[in-house]
Amino acid sequence: MARRRALHALAAGVCMLVVRPASATREALVAALRETFGQSLIARERVKLDLPLLAESGNVVPVTV
């Protein structure tokens, strides 16, 4: 039983070293948007999404923008 606990602790430690929170800067976001949309104007506006409160299946949900 002690061996199993030691292996679990070792695996958890390795996961803590490998998995870390994502970090992004505002400059990286702007660069990614420019790469995707080119020099198009990026404006802050409201977007209205119409979608049902309850869907029969998550695979097909009608959405209008």
ABEGO torsion letter per residue (X at the ends): XAAAAAAAAAAAAAAAAABBBBBBBAAAAAAAAAAAAEABBBBBBBBBBBBBABBABAABBBBBX
